[in-house]
Amino acid sequence: MKILFVHANNDDIGGADFCLFKLIYELHVGNYEIEPMIVLSKSTEIVNLYSQYNIPYAIIPMTRIQKRISLFYYVQLLLNFFPTLKKLKNIINDNQIDIVFSNDLMDIYGGIASRMAGVKGIQYIRMILPKKTITRTILTKLSLKFNNRILVVSKSVGRYMFWEKKISKINPKVMVCNDWIDMKLVGHENGKENIRNELNLESKIVITSVSRLEPWKGQKILIQAIPEVIKVFKDVAFLLVGGIVKGRKREAYGEALKQIAKSNGSDEFIHFLGERKDVKTILENSDIFVHSPISPDPFPGVVLESMASSKVVIGSNDGGIPEEIEEGETGLLFEAGNSHDLAKKIMYLLSNRKLIVEMGDMGYKRVHNNFVKEKIVPQMVNILNNTLNEIN
């Protein structure tokens, strides 16, 4: 089986890029009789991983569907739309592709090109547009029209994007297929520095957040919660790990976080570490992990990575996070965007410190029983085979 993966948004490298790479890598090296190939829109850092493992790839400048106010953007989109489809169709025909696999809701080129070439199409939706808008309606209808199968990374994505609680019963095209973790493969095991020694935190309870610095990820909520915590507990330190995302507003967000910390008196307790490659080591040297997005996060891999590192997780009660965390067993959930509620959950663990270890151990077991490639990759292969063999 020959599969062409299409991913137009490989500019700012994030979780969706690494999750797609993990899937393609496993299909490439596994004994599944599958030959994967990837088409990307730009030659960015992620290309190095595909090259490293001799995975075939091509670069086609694809203008990604986005909400913009620039007239130039829409002119560029119209001018490039049909030439992009033609290039994809040529790749499908030249390489005798059986299935075209699109990696994002906005990657509509793959589904349309598969239909033009007369082959099967799959779209893996890893994002949530929480508001029921015309844009969301159009994109979901296009996904269903031009693809044989729709995969969603969590039940939450299905509920938000397809508006039904039991999506699989209403539309058999839509299926849930979770991600799994592989910290070594995506480079999160690089570096061996002990962060406690590096920052002189040996006597501290270390509370860590790992995510790109952009507003919807909600680092601001964590910083706003810190003053309540440090009024009662002084033996804490907060680590914010994450790089700045390109774009004027998003680039300003990182500096704004530091200003908030300075203004509310929490700056002495926070360490802004920027982008790091030693995420695994940092997590192993932490005590509590916090993930505080203010918009629904579809299925954050960093939550699973933290649980796999035996860390108790406090996460926003929205998106795919409640599907990862078992409330009161492997972690705690707080109201998304509510810094006071987050502070309460942090202080609850600081007041009951044996739970930090107990819940961390339970999280480790949950990840290794449910979110591992040994379970999920065969599930994906089965979906691919069924899609290929089904009659339209």
Salt bridges, closest charged atoms under 4 A:
ASP11 OD2 - LYS42 NZ 3.34
ASP12 OD2 - ARG250 NH2 3.42
ASP17 OD2 - HIS7 NE2 3.07
GLU26 OE2 - LYS373 NZ 3.36
GLU45 OE2 - LYS277 NZ 3.45
ASP104 OD2 - ARG64 NH2 2.54
ASP107 OD2 - HIS7 ND1 3.42
ASP179 OD2 - ARG126 NH1 2.95
GLU198 OE1 - ARG276 NH2 3.15
GLU214 OE2 - ARG212 NH2 3.15
GLU214 OE1 - ARG250 NH1 3.45
GLU228 OE1 - HIS340 ND1 2.84
ASP235 OD2 - ARG353 NH1 2.91
GLU275 OE2 - LYS277 NZ 3.79
ASP278 OD2 - ARG276 NH2 2.79
GLU284 OE2 - LYS280 NZ 2.39
ASP287 OD2 - ARG196 NH2 2.61
ASP297 OD2 - LYS217 NZ 3.36
ASP297 OD2 - HIS291 NE2 2.77
GLU305 OE2 - HIS188 ND1 3.01
GLU326 OE2 - ARG366 NH1 3.78
ASP341 OD1 - LYS345 NZ 3.87
GLU390 OE1 - ARG149 NH2 3.31
